[in-house]
Amino acid sequence: MDIGDSPEEAAFRAEARAWLEANAQRRDPAKRHKQASTDVEQDVHARACQEWQRVLYDGGWAGLTWPKRFGGRGGTPWQAAIFAEEQNKFDVAVGAFAVAHGMVAPTLMMHGTDDQRGHLDAMLRGDDIWCQLFSEPEAGSDLANIGTRAVLDGDEWVINGQKVWTSGAQHSVYAILLARTDPDAPKHAGITYFILDMRSPGIEVRPLRQITGVAHFNEVFLTDVRIPVANVVGDVNGGWKIAHTTLSNERALIGGGNTAWSMQELIAMARHFGRTNDPIVRQGIAKAHSRAAVLQYMGYRMRTSISRGEMPGVVASTMKLFYARHWAATTALALSIQGADGVLWGDSALDDGLWQQTFCGQYAVRLGGGTDEIQGNVIGERALGLPREPALDRDLPWRETRGSGR
């Protein structure tokens, strides 16, 4: 594992910082970033993300780790991590392209056709936001149990079904979609991976209002939606293998994400409420600091693996699980520091209720990209060599399983 900046990386950091200083405003460290909490604010945020992505593209800083043949800079994962660390110090909008850049692009680079890879440049320019249509009401943790059907009709596939927990669907131009193309095959074997134009007739996006009051997620209904056969990624009925590439990158993306707070903010909060001499609070902040340090070193390990050309795999699952637990424990600590004020909401609470929103938002982190329990299974089976979880329907035709609704 490599730790710290080498002379070459230090020079790159200085270059990145100088470019950011010339193209963006520094973030005020004493002012927490306000989360988009209304539909209008989310729309504004999405547009701001597109505008900043175009600035990155025009400046030659988009797609830092993408190979040059795909329009990227051909840099290292370390360079991307360094740039992200520096960019986080500036008041710029990011996040709307997490699915496109962190999940779709690596999948298309590995499995897509030349025509499908034609989408990559629009992603880099900031033209097209993407979403992920994987989970369903009856296929969350058991993703292979999806029931959305795709039936071939000439040179098009006709899609009918429902997807749920789709981040950013209301802003997306394209989606990656898993659908069942062979109900007579075992559930893992009859799935195909598609590219879907979200402007197609027959698509209805309904927002899901979360406990935070924000509709970050959506449910998506597909009725007789037509997809050209050219939009199949990989082989028909071979989508499960390709989905693993997407999911592995999703876990790495979530596990390697920035938290919505810093240790300095927790300490400042303890001072604000006069809790700095409370031994329980002091111990809680010390534990949070230790977890943050462990997470940082886990990030070094994952970046080192990626720089060697290795897939994140079980390392991504481990980091994602640790990150989710760190988020839950640290935000609970924040509200405990506030005491009775922790039950306030909105502008009645400290920082306009951002800590309350962050606490409630932990469930998106703990469920997205595979639940905590699923990550535990992955770690147990692939890292520790424990027996696979029993599944009586693994080899049955999907049509005969309980999940098919027969």
GIVEN-V215123 format. One record per helix or strand. SS is the DSSP state (~ for helix, > for strand). FROM is the first residue (numbers start at 1). LEN is the number of residues. If there is no record, write none. Layout:
SS&FROM&LEN, SS&FROM&LEN
//
This chain:
~&7&17, >&26&1, ~&39&21, ~&68&3, ~&77&11, >&90&1, ~&98&14, ~&116&10, >&130&4, >&136&1, >&139&1, ~&143&3, >&149&5, >&156&8, ~&169&3, >&174&7, >&186&1, >&191&7, >&203&6, >&217&12, ~&229&3, >&232&2, ~&239&17, ~&263&10, ~&279&29, ~&313&31, ~&346&3, ~&350&11, ~&362&6, ~&372&12, >&397&1, ~&398&3, ~&402&3
//
